[in-house]
Amino acid sequence: MKKIISLLAVAILLVCVLAGCGSNKEAVATDGSTSMNKVISALGEAFQADTGITVTYNATGSGAGIQAVQEGRCDIGLSSRDLKDEEKASGLEGKILAYDGIAIIVNPQNPVSDLNLETIAKIYTGEITNWKEVGGDDAEIVLIGREAGSGTRDGFESITDTKDKCQYRQELTSTGDVITTVASNPNAIGYASLASVKDTVKALTVNGVTPSEETIKDGSYVVQRPFVLVTKKDTKLSESAQKFFDYITSESAREIISDSGVVPAN
């Protein structure tokens, strides 16, 4: 009996030791902007390769990610818009990781290649409803956008001054859904993170400026917004989360961020 008790004690001690070791490498939970998928995934993979610490990513949208931080359901929130004053007042703080262009996208079959900001606003508010009014085919313009709470939508509507005025045909819950929908409809127009745009759609020039890392960096492409890391101001991050935060905001992460199609803030 004594031998069995001794063996059990050793087993319990071993479990505790292993658990203690594991706590130093607990997974880092991120939650929020679907537009930040590419850059956060790339950073998470590189970080895990260096440290062995897993980074999870829950693509729920900027508003939901901010709420998840507020409620303590994740370590770091991901927002593709600046924090609002009331969010800062509630104890949250944001650090800009990168800047991303919001591409105005159409189907590749669409002959339109350039729109100015005023025309984009008129299209989305329903003042312009047919492609022939802007040099395209005689067809109704199908307006595709993101759901309320999306950082991409907030950025687009703020820049175009169309907040609460857009006449969307469809409001979709992810960047990927917007791209897929526009790719399948010759008469659709949408907006999406430049880093996520594929050759299944065509990104328009805006005011004659092509969306690119260079034009985002020099500010000549005006439809752009920040990618923000959100944390609680007075709550200390776990050791693993702090390591990840420090890593992705360091000089060594610049190349990974750039390769993801966005412009590093640092």
C-alpha positions, 0 to 999 in steps of 0.5 A: 500500500505504501508503495502504491501511495508513493507511486501516486505521489510521484505521478501527481508531482510529475503532473504538477511539474509538467503543468508548471512548465506548460504554463510558461508556454500557454497559447496566446488568444487573438480575436477580431478583424477578419482583414488582419487574418493574413498578417496575424497568421504569418506573425503567429506562425513565425512566433510559434516557430521561434518560441514553441508558443501557439497563437490562436486567431478567432476571426469575428470582426473588429467590434467583436474582437474589441468586446472580447478583450473588454470581457477578458475572453482573449489576450489581444484584440484585433481592430481594423479601425482606431478605438473610439473615445468611449472604448478608450474611456472604458480602459482599452488602449490600442497600438497601431501594428500596420496600415492597410489600404481598403481596395475598391473592387469590381468584377474583372469583366467590368470595364470601369478602372478608376473612380474618384472618392466623390463618385464612390460615395454617390454610388454607395449612397444610391445617387448613382445606380447604373454603371453607364453613369460612370463609363461602364455597361448599362447595368444596375450597380450591386452594392456589396459591403460589410456588416455593422461593427466591421472595421473595414466598413467603419474605415470605408464609410468614414473615409467616403463620408457615407456613414449610415447612408450606404444602400447595401444590397448585401452586408457580409461578415468577412473580407473573403465573402465580399471578394467571393461575391464580387468575383461572381457578379459582373455588376457588383462593387465592394471593398476589402482589405488590400492585403486580401485581394486576389486576382479573382477581382479587380482593384480600382484606382481611386483618384487615379492612384493605384492601391499599393504599399508605396501609395499607402506609405506616402498617403497618396492612396486615400482609402486606408486605415490602421490595423490596431492591437487592442489590450486592457490598459491596467491589465497585465498580459500573460507572459506568452501574450506579452512575448508575442506582443513585443515580437510583432511590434519589434523591428524583426517583424517588419519584413513579415508584416510587409510580405503580408501586403500591409505597411508596418507602423514602426 
